[in-house]
Amino acid sequence: MLGILQTTLELGALYAFVSIALFISYRLLDIADLTTDGSFVLGMAISVSCAFAGHPILGILLGMLAGGAAGYVTAFLLLFDVFFRFCK
């Protein structure tokens, strides 16, 4: 029973960051940006793949880099779109 409670608290702590990021992008910035969801899942998938290969610390670093790269790509595409709308 204690293991279930610990797992629940650990997952809740992780998903709290995702919910705060979604709140910021949807409510405060008023942009429907799904990069928050996608970058979280992409980073976790890469992290788990590296952990199964035997490199858990490298997996954490690569997961963070992959999530950040997804955010940078989205930011670039958004700025590119805004720039060309402004130039018309």
For each residue, the residues with C-beta under 8 A, 3 or more apart:
1: 4 5
2: 5 6
3: 6 7
4: 1 7 8
5: 1 2 8 9
6: 2 3 9 10
7: 3 4 10 11
8: 4 5 11 12
9: 5 6 12 13
10: 6 7 13 14
11: 7 8 14 15
12: 8 9 15 16
13: 9 10 16 17
14: 10 11 17 18
15: 11 12 18 19
16: 12 13 19 20
17: 13 14 20 21
18: 14 15 21 22 36 37 40
19: 15 16 22 23
20: 16 17 23 24
21: 17 18 24 25 36 40
22: 18 19 25 26 36 37
23: 19 20 26 27 28
24: 20 21 27 28 29
25: 21 22 28 29 31 32 33 35 36
26: 22 23 29 30 31 32 33
27: 23 24 30
28: 23 24 25
29: 24 25 26 33
30: 26 27
31: 25 26 78
32: 25 26
33: 25 26 29 36 74 78
34: 37 38
35: 25 38 39 70 71 74
36: 18 21 22 25 33 39 40
37: 18 22 34 40 41
38: 34 35 41 42 70
39: 35 36 42 43 66 67 68 70 71
40: 18 21 36 37 43 44 67
41: 37 38 44 45
42: 38 39 45 46 63 66 67 70
43: 39 40 46 47 63 64 66 67 70
44: 40 41 47 48 63
45: 41 42 48 49 63
46: 42 43 49 50 59 62 63 66
47: 43 44 50 51 59 60 62 63
48: 44 45 51 52 59
49: 45 46 52 53 59
50: 46 47 53 55 56 58 59 62 63
51: 47 48 54 55 56 59
52: 48 49
53: 49 50 59
54: 51
55: 50 51 58 59
56: 50 51 59 60
57: 60 61
58: 50 55 61 62
59: 46 47 48 49 50 51 53 55 56 62 63
60: 47 56 57 63 64
61: 57 58 64 65
62: 46 47 50 58 59 65 66
63: 42 43 44 45 46 47 50 59 60 66 67
64: 43 60 61 67 68
65: 61 62 68 69
66: 39 42 43 46 62 63 69 70
67: 39 40 42 43 63 64 70 71
68: 39 64 65 71 72
69: 65 66 72 73
70: 35 38 39 42 43 66 67 73 74
71: 35 39 67 68 74 75
72: 68 69 75 76
73: 69 70 76 77
74: 33 35 70 71 77 78
75: 71 72 78 79
76: 72 73 79 80
77: 73 74 80 81
78: 31 33 74 75 81 82
79: 75 76 82 83
80: 76 77 83 84
81: 77 78 84 85
82: 78 79 85 86
83: 79 80 86 87
84: 80 81 87 88
85: 81 82 88
86: 82 83
87: 83 84
88: 84 85
